[in-house]
């Protein structure tokens, strides 16, 4: 029996935000914050580069618990050294789905 005391997590994929040709978001921030801003602006029909900064937009999304916007942000992790039971729980709760 091999006992692994420390899991290993490797990022194998992450967001690459591609601009929409017509609908714009502020140019500040990384791929995650810009995609989050795009999703939020789509939800509220508030496209344009004016308005709050992407970082402030993300803070508001978290404060108001607007989870559907956050579902657009994704990253793929390869997790080693966890039990089958833990992997099933992570998927069941959509944390890693």
N, C-alpha and C positions, 0 to 999 in steps of 0.2 A: 504494500500500500504506500503510495507516494502522498505525503502531506505537504501541501503548499500553504505557507503561512502568509504570503503576500501576493495578491493578484497582480498581474501585469496588464496594463491598459495601453493600447496603441491606437492613435488616430489614423484611420485609413482613408477618410474622405471628409471634406468639409464644404461649406457653402461657397459658391462662386456666383455672386450676384451679377446678373446681366441686366443692363439698362433696358427699360422699355422705350421704344422709339418716340412715343408721344407723352406718356405720363412720367413726370419727373419727381424726384425726392431730393432733399438737400444733399450736397456733395460731401458732407463731413461723415466721418465714421468708417468702420470696416464693413466687410461683406455682410456680417450678421446684423449690424444695426441698420444698414441701408435696406436690407431685405425686410427686416421687421417694420421699418418705416413705410416701405412700399405696401406691405400687407395691411397695416393699420390705415394708411391713406385710402387704400382700395375699399376697406370696410366702411369708412366714413365719407367716401367720395370727396376727399380733400387733397387731391394731387396738387403739386406745385413745389417749387424750391423754397418758397417763403414759409413762415411758420416756425415752430420750435425745432431746435437742433435734434438730430437723430438720437443722441444720447438722452436728451430730455424726453423724447418720444418713448424710448424704451423704458425709462423710469415710470412714465405714466401707465404704460401697458402693464408693467408689473404691479404698480400700486392698485390699479383697478381690476387686476386679475383677469385680464382679457386673454385667456389661454388660447383661443382659436388663432390669434395672431402669432403666438409663439410656436404653434405647430408647423409654421412654414420654415422655421429655422431648424436646420438639421446638421448633424455630424454623425459619422459612422465610426464606432469604436469596436476594436477587436479585444475582447476581454478574456484573458487566460487565467486559470488557477482559481476558478470559482466552481461551486457545486452545480450540478444540473438543476437542483431545486432553486437555487438563487437565480440562475438564468431564466427559468420559467417564471419566477416572481417578477423579475425586471420586465419581461415581455408582457405579462398579464396586466400589469399596472400601466402599460403604455409608456413607461419611462424610457424603455429601449425598444420601441416598436417602430 
